[in-house]
């Protein structure tokens, strides 16, 4: 079963990089400098930020559907970075070394399946989950901190 991983568009975060620290605080966000890599996964580039880079940590509503599963969590975004557009059936390297929680949603935006997988086996895990025809899309999260990483759709 073919799939596509979707990064977030940078333009919805550009304005954050022009804000002062107090303005960021009003947006539930902070500016921080990367001190370790891996450790600051950017949801736009779908890669880890480099040591010394400035990133914004912001609360992001990743599940906007009008359902009981509506949700938001903290994500990192890098400045002046292009949106990743992984090819069909390609899993970016970002996922390889992480424990990934997969949440599978139906057409009513309800979770119908959820599991945790080693990121190095993510491709096979996604393909297996999408064999269930009632699943419309997936959300990938870092399993330990729980942060949203990306959306996955069938192709």
C-alpha positions, 0 to 999 in steps of 0.5 A: 500500500503506497503512502505519502508523508506530509511535512508542515508548510513553513509559511504558517510559521514564518511570522514567529521568527520576527516576533520578540520573546514576549510576543512569542510567549503570547503565542505559546511559543519560545525561541531556543538554540539547538544544543544537541542533535538529534533532538530538535526535529523540525516538522517543516524540513522533517530533519533534525536541526543542527547544533547552534541553529535557532528554532521555535518551539510552538504549540501546534494544533495538529488534529483540527477535525471537529471530533473528540480527538482534536489535539495540539502539542509542542513542535519545533520549527527551523527558520528559513527552511524549505518544506520537505516533500518526501517521495511516495513510500519514502520515510525521511531519515528523521524517523529512523532513530526514534520510537514512533507512535502511529495513530490511525484515523477513520473518516470521522476523525476517530482513532481506530488503531494505534501502536508504537514502532521502531522508526527503522521499521516505519515504512513496513508498519505504515503499509501494514496499517493502511491495509485496513480500508477504514483507515483514512490517514495517520498521524505520527508522533514521537512516542516518548515525548508525545509530540506530533511529527507528520501526517501520512495519507494513502497515495 
